[in-house]
Amino acid sequence: MLRLLRPLLLLSVLTGVAQAAPFSYDPVSFAGFANQTFKKKGEPIFVRNLGTCLREGKDRTGFRCLSGELLEDVPQKQGRNFCKLDAIWYVPFSRTVQHRTASCQFKGDQQRMIEGGKLLLRKGLEQLENNGQ
């Protein structure tokens, strides 16, 4: 029986009929895979906080997340776009990650440093006040 199935198994492996995705089907694993994919392509994109993800496609090897955040470096303007993701998905046949943004807001490096500094000072002050009694 195994001799009869061997050519079919070989054919399915060579044609890529049942290819497993190169990540676990969860938002954290997919975000890591997407970030690595963008990095390999030289795209200055980073995704995080993905939510509401599901498998899709006839063979259920595709994957789509319907929310999250996308950060895109804009070196010409010395800053970053902070975008809400409308969707990000994995296409198994081309093994690519594609995305669509809903809205973006640009923040310059200086503005980000000021906001980050204020947040750190506020946290430090709260810690001093709470522990100083």
C-alpha positions as CSV (number, residue, x, y, z in Angstrom):
1,M,0.0,0.0,0.0
2,L,2.8,2.4,0.9
3,R,4.4,1.8,-2.6
4,L,1.2,3.0,-4.2
5,L,1.0,6.2,-2.1
6,R,4.7,7.1,-2.4
7,P,4.4,8.8,-5.8
8,L,1.3,10.8,-4.7
9,L,3.1,12.0,-1.5
10,L,6.1,13.0,-3.5
11,L,4.0,14.9,-6.0
12,S,2.1,16.7,-3.3
13,V,5.4,17.7,-1.6
14,L,6.9,18.9,-4.9
15,T,3.9,21.0,-5.9
16,G,3.5,22.5,-2.5
17,V,-0.1,21.5,-2.0
18,A,0.0,21.3,1.8
19,Q,2.6,23.9,2.8
20,A,2.8,24.8,6.4
21,A,3.1,28.5,7.3
22,P,6.5,29.5,8.5
23,F,5.0,30.7,11.8
24,S,2.5,29.6,14.5
25,Y,-1.0,30.7,13.9
26,D,-1.1,33.3,16.7
27,P,-0.7,37.1,16.5
28,V,2.7,37.3,18.3
29,S,4.3,34.7,16.1
30,F,2.9,36.2,13.0
31,A,4.0,39.7,14.0
32,G,7.6,38.4,14.4
33,F,7.4,36.7,11.1
34,A,6.0,39.8,9.4
35,N,8.7,42.0,10.9
36,Q,11.5,39.6,9.8
37,T,10.0,39.5,6.3
38,F,9.9,43.3,6.0
39,K,13.5,43.5,7.4
40,K,14.8,41.0,4.8
41,K,13.2,43.1,2.0
42,G,14.7,46.3,3.4
43,E,11.4,47.9,4.2
44,P,11.5,50.2,7.2
45,I,8.3,48.7,8.7
46,F,7.5,47.3,12.1
47,V,4.2,45.8,13.2
48,R,2.9,45.2,16.8
49,N,-0.2,44.6,18.9
50,L,-1.9,42.5,16.3
51,G,-5.4,41.3,17.2
52,T,-8.4,39.5,15.8
53,C,-6.5,37.1,13.7
54,L,-7.9,34.1,11.7
55,R,-6.9,31.4,9.2
56,E,-8.3,31.7,5.8
57,G,-8.2,30.1,2.3
58,K,-9.4,26.8,1.0
59,D,-6.6,24.9,2.7
60,R,-6.6,27.2,5.7
61,T,-2.8,28.1,5.3
62,G,-3.5,31.8,4.8
63,F,-3.6,34.1,7.9
64,R,-5.1,37.5,8.4
65,C,-5.2,40.0,11.3
66,L,-7.8,42.7,11.3
67,S,-6.2,45.1,13.7
68,G,-2.9,46.3,15.0
69,E,-0.3,49.0,14.7
70,L,2.3,49.6,12.0
71,L,5.4,51.8,12.5
72,E,7.2,53.1,9.4
73,D,10.5,55.0,9.5
74,V,10.6,58.1,7.3
75,P,14.3,59.0,7.3
76,Q,13.9,61.9,4.9
77,K,11.7,63.7,7.4
78,Q,13.6,62.4,10.5
79,G,10.6,60.6,12.1
80,R,8.1,57.9,11.9
81,N,4.6,57.2,10.7
82,F,2.4,55.6,13.4
83,C,-0.4,53.8,11.6
84,K,-3.5,51.8,12.5
85,L,-3.7,48.6,10.6
86,D,-6.9,47.8,8.7
87,A,-5.5,44.4,7.9
88,I,-2.2,42.5,7.5
89,W,-2.2,39.0,5.9
90,Y,0.1,36.2,4.7
91,V,-0.3,34.8,1.2
92,P,0.9,31.2,1.2
93,F,1.4,30.8,-2.5
94,S,3.8,33.7,-2.9
95,R,5.0,33.5,0.7
96,T,4.6,37.2,1.2
97,V,3.1,39.5,3.9
98,Q,0.9,42.3,2.7
99,H,-0.8,45.1,4.7
100,R,-3.4,47.9,4.4
101,T,-3.4,50.8,6.8
102,A,-6.5,52.7,8.0
103,S,-4.9,56.0,9.2
104,C,-1.4,57.3,9.9
105,Q,0.1,60.1,12.0
106,F,3.6,61.4,11.5
107,K,5.7,62.1,14.5
108,G,9.2,63.7,14.3
109,D,12.1,62.3,16.2
110,Q,12.3,65.4,18.5
111,Q,8.5,65.1,19.3
112,R,8.9,61.4,20.1
113,M,11.8,62.1,22.4
114,I,9.9,64.9,24.3
115,E,6.8,62.6,24.7
116,G,9.0,59.7,25.8
117,G,11.0,61.8,28.2
118,K,7.8,63.2,29.8
119,L,6.4,59.7,30.2
120,L,9.6,58.5,31.9
121,L,9.7,61.5,34.2
122,R,6.1,61.0,35.2
123,K,6.6,57.3,36.0
124,G,9.8,58.1,38.0
125,L,8.0,60.9,39.9
126,E,5.1,58.6,40.7
127,Q,7.5,55.9,42.0
128,L,9.3,58.4,44.2
129,E,6.0,59.7,45.6
130,N,4.7,56.3,46.3
131,N,7.9,54.9,47.9
132,G,9.0,58.1,49.6
133,Q,6.3,58.0,52.3
